[in-house]
Amino acid sequence: MNLPMTQEWLLKMAEKEGNGVISVGGLVGRVEANALALASPATERGALAQLVEWQRRKLRWTVEDLAEKANVEVEDVLAIEMGEGTPEPRTLFNLAAEMNLPAPKLMHLAGLVAARDPRLEKAAVRFAARSAPIEALTADQAAALDEFVRVIAE
């Protein structure tokens, strides 16, 4: 049996269920989270990516250090710092706790909450605009980049 489980179909079924918390396999929550993530402006998600990376660097932690301290996967931290995908709420809460950042604001920037905060949105735009790299790479960064480029060019 093959069910037409598109996002539209799931939303329709969720509505028929009264948009309740309980649904088959929690699909309603996943669809809602995906819909919210898609609605999140790219600027806010970019600001989240830069915020996590810079805060981590300020603390002088590697991506692996942060992942270990926050008890999350390295791949999840990398995805957040690259602005890819939709982070799980648990991941954001753990990262926020380790980096001393407000979890609700991270959830907002990731597009996981529907409430809009115009002040936060404006600040995110300013931050994203100012966070474009303008300084030269450090010697270590340049060496790492050169090594990586050599490997991918092979």
C-alpha positions in Angstrom: 0.0 0.0 0.0 1.4 3.3 -1.1 0.1 6.4 0.7 0.5 9.9 -0.9 2.5 11.4 2.0 3.3 14.8 0.6 3.6 17.8 2.9 0.2 19.1 1.6 -1.4 15.7 2.4 0.1 15.7 5.9 -1.1 19.2 6.6 -4.6 18.2 5.4 -4.6 15.2 7.6 -3.4 17.2 10.6 -6.2 19.7 10.1 -8.7 16.8 10.0 -7.2 15.6 13.3 -7.8 19.0 14.8 -4.1 19.9 14.6 -3.7 18.1 17.9 -0.4 17.2 19.5 -0.9 13.5 19.0 -0.6 12.1 15.5 0.8 9.1 13.7 4.5 9.1 14.3 4.6 12.8 15.2 4.3 13.7 11.6 2.3 16.8 12.2 5.1 18.3 14.3 7.7 17.5 11.7 5.7 19.1 8.9 5.0 22.2 11.0 8.7 22.5 11.9 9.7 22.1 8.2 7.1 24.7 7.1 8.4 27.2 9.7 12.0 26.6 8.7 11.2 27.2 5.0 9.5 30.5 6.1 12.6 31.6 8.1 14.4 34.5 6.2 17.8 33.5 4.9 19.3 36.5 6.7 18.2 35.2 10.1 19.5 31.8 9.4 22.7 33.3 8.2 23.0 35.3 11.4 22.4 32.1 13.4 25.2 30.4 11.5 27.6 33.3 12.0 26.6 33.7 15.7 27.3 30.1 16.5 30.6 30.1 14.7 31.9 33.3 16.2 30.8 32.5 19.7 32.5 29.1 19.4 35.7 30.8 18.1 35.5 33.4 20.9 35.5 30.6 23.4 38.5 29.1 21.5 36.7 25.8 20.8 36.9 23.6 17.8 33.7 22.4 16.2 34.5 19.0 17.8 35.0 20.7 21.3 31.6 22.4 21.0 29.8 19.3 19.8 31.3 17.2 22.7 30.5 19.8 25.4 26.9 20.2 24.1 26.4 16.5 23.6 25.4 16.9 19.9 26.8 15.5 16.7 29.7 17.3 15.0 27.7 17.2 11.7 24.9 19.1 13.4 27.3 21.9 14.5 28.8 22.1 11.0 25.4 22.2 9.4 24.3 25.1 11.7 27.5 27.0 11.1 27.1 26.6 7.3 23.4 27.6 7.5 22.2 24.3 6.2 19.1 22.3 7.1 16.9 22.8 10.1 18.5 22.1 13.5 16.6 20.1 16.0 15.4 22.1 19.0 17.4 19.8 21.3 20.6 20.7 19.4 19.9 24.4 19.7 19.1 24.2 23.4 22.3 22.3 24.1 24.4 24.7 22.1 22.8 27.7 23.7 23.4 26.3 27.2 27.1 25.6 26.5 27.7 29.0 24.8 25.7 31.0 27.2 23.2 32.2 24.6 19.4 32.5 24.9 17.9 29.3 23.5 14.5 31.0 22.5 16.4 33.5 20.4 18.3 30.8 18.6 15.1 28.9 18.0 13.7 32.1 16.5 16.7 32.6 14.2 16.5 29.0 13.1 12.8 29.5 12.1 11.6 26.9 14.7 9.2 29.4 16.4 6.4 31.3 14.6 6.4 34.4 16.7 8.3 37.3 15.0 10.4 39.7 16.9 11.0 42.8 14.7 13.9 44.0 16.9 15.6 40.6 16.7 15.1 40.5 12.9 16.6 44.0 12.5 19.5 43.1 14.7 20.0 39.8 12.7 20.2 41.7 9.4 22.7 44.2 10.8 24.8 41.4 12.3 24.7 39.4 9.0 25.7 42.5 7.0 28.6 43.2 9.4 29.8 39.6 9.7 31.1 39.3 6.2 34.8 38.3 6.4 37.1 41.2 5.5 40.3 40.4 7.2 43.0 38.1 5.9 43.2 34.5 6.9 45.6 33.6 9.7 48.6 31.6 8.9 47.0 28.5 10.3 43.8 29.1 8.4 45.7 29.7 5.2 47.7 26.4 5.7 44.5 24.5 6.4 42.8 25.9 3.4 45.8 25.1 1.1 46.0 21.6 2.4 42.2 21.1 1.9 42.3 22.5 -1.6 45.2 20.2 -2.5 43.2 17.2 -1.4 40.0 18.2 -3.2 42.0 19.1 -6.4 43.5 15.6 -6.6 
